[in-house]
Amino acid sequence: MIIKLTDQEIKRYNRRLWGIVIGGFSFIVLLLLCVNFGLFGALPSFRDLENPKSNLASEIMSEDKRVLGKYFVQNRSNVSFKQISPNVINALVATEDNRFYSHSGIDFGRTFSIVLYNMVGHKQGGSTITQQLAKNLFNGAQGAHNPIKRIIQKLQEWIIAVRIERNYTKEEIITMYLNTVDFGAYNTFGISSAAATYFNTTPANLTPDQAALLVRMVNAPTLYNPIRHPDNATTGRNFVLYRMSQENYITDGQYEEFKQRPLGIKFHPTDHTEGLATYFRSVLKKDVQRILEEKSIVKTDGSQYDLDRDGLKIYTTLNYDMQQYAEEAQHKYMRELQAQFNDHWHGYNLRKSIQNYDLLIKQGMQRSDRYRMLKQEGKTDEEIMEDFNTPAPMNIFTWRGDRDTTMKPIDSIVYSKLTLRNAMMSMDPTTGYIKAWVGGIDFKHYKYDQVKTGARQVGSTAKPFTYAVAIANGFSPCMQVNNVPDTIRIPGSPPWCPNSEPSSTIPGMITLRKALANSQNWVTAHVMKEVTAQPVATLIKKMGITTEVPAYPSICLGVFDASVFDMTGAYSVFANHGIWTEPTYLVRIEDKNGNVLYDNKPRVVQAMEDQYAYVMTYMLKGVIQEGTGQRLQWKYGLTNPIGGKTGTTQANSDGWFIGITPQLVTGVWTGCEDRDIHFRSTRLGEGANTALPIFALYMKQVYANPTLGIKKNVDFAPPKNGLTTVLDCGQYNQQQQGTDEVDKKLGF
């Protein structure tokens, strides 16, 4: 039955319909106005749009502008539009917002077209890229499960999206989006981190199929994670490739080719305990935080900078390749040396053979995280000991990689104590710039830095300081001394005379150069007796040693402690014409916009005269040519101009080698965590065996890379104003004969 309406009823119906439409439209306009004016929460200002708040990782840059590592809460790094492959841009636009270049932030028509994709199983959102950017930067996911709040949030996103479109170019918008998008697992945020994590590459080098996979992860990073769900990831990647072909970004033939490819994942998650220069990055972070605080360097709003969130750029002196060579040299030789150490102690009763063994193990136990946790739980000492003697699953360090095993926690303490440690630093003696820093053997398991934080007894590496004072007082490297015990007597102190192992003692008259080359204790003590301790201690401090150096005669044999950092810096004086340039590893700090916050200038001190430093390079070359460092030549083939000094402390607790060339000074130390645990023979425990090989392996790789500019056959430059010290021993002996004859005639 057809109901016929009167004209009056039709008019009344139309008025109601238009009232609903106009009322609904007015309500939406009013709602938008309320949102726009912040009645439902403040919207970001133009300044906020220019400086969006996001957790941006701070990057540590090497001298060759490569990223050594990052400090982050979220692993996020910004890249520019030019640093992003067009494949990424095309994949994103084709899949997420194919009218991106034509709309003004909101694409109402997209909402209807997206329904089709969702119906065929390809989950899509109706938001434009600009709306998604607005959500990522300012709103996040608040209110996602509350319909009313979600409506308000959606309106906020619309308004923010329109504002973004008015103030930024399309290139800027898509770049910001790719820099802020969350790729889900492994703390990966932004296209730069995603490219590195999943393909170990940069955004600029992503291929179409790689770009398609990452873009598919944008809205469902867990579902399309290629590590956890490779089948889903393949399906998702192929859908994006299909959309790229539909939008004519790739041909149908390319689509067929790319979709047949394997995923090609090169998984490389970023972790604070992994990567290059882990110890250096840890020390650097504390230094940067201290500098920002002490210099009162703050943001424009007066708040403190946060290294983990504010995207600072920290420029350092480390060279990426040289750092890699240093770590490789350590890994290669320490694996071999640890095997020597294990064989050396195999079959021995450790409790009987190692002094203070029980005390060392007890101290190691009490310093462990496990012990502190058990104490906090209120466990008694007996319960704690029972726990430490109960086998448990654990992960331990080995030179073949981390190993999951089951062992008693107390045995893991013993294992750790018997693991050799090593540290190394390499620097340019002229600029003071540190090129490589290896603070330990594995930051994940042993976080204590042995380059700058730790200090150990320096042994015979201290001997050149005494000889340097002697050279400055007119001694010649050709001067001969009888290699016999020479007791030093100081009023108020007991007489002092060092020991000298018979097997390594050269009998008779020997030159100072030969005595230093072969690390002869008695001749060194004689020289100390002549020059006295105070000038030597003064010179040592002047050369940058920051630890305590008492003015005792025994400092000539290195009974004081010093760090690898300080000792390497001190030896740079010999290679740098007597000038100590402060070892430097931080160049400058910039904010995320490139504004310089801090610029570092190293200190410079004239520690000794140029000619005396040159004589010491001649003396130190003798160590390599005819002394304890000879294996550098006959075993490793380094016959170019190199000086150096080995060092071995009492009972072989510490092994040192510091090598100098005109362009690089490198210090290496090896020893166990506790000095009471060491090699039992000097043949194995001396610095020539425990430290020198790492220097050799490192330098061989450095010389093999011509781009570094470290030239192999460059010798130390003689002093500009000439040399008064005689280095030719034939000429020196003739002069001495003439002096003796004159003295004889004069009755002396």
Helices and strands as residue ranges (DSSP letters): H 7-36, H 46-50, E 58-61, E 67-71, E 75-76, G 81-83, H 86-96, H 108-119, H 129-134, I 135-139, H 147-167, H 170-180, E 188-189, H 190-199, G 203-205, H 208-216, H 230-246, H 252-259, H 278-294, E 313-316, H 320-345, H 350-353, H 357-366, H 369-376, H 381-388, E 392-396, E 403-407, H 409-417, E 421-427, E 434-438, E 456-457, G 459-462, H 463-472, E 480-482, G 502-504, E 509-511, H 512-517, H 521-531, H 533-542, G 553-557, E 561-562, H 564-575, E 579-581, E 586-590, E 596-599, E 604-606, H 610-626, H 631-634, E 643-648, G 650-652, E 654-660, E 665-671, H 682-685, H 687-690, H 692-703, G 706-708, H 729-745
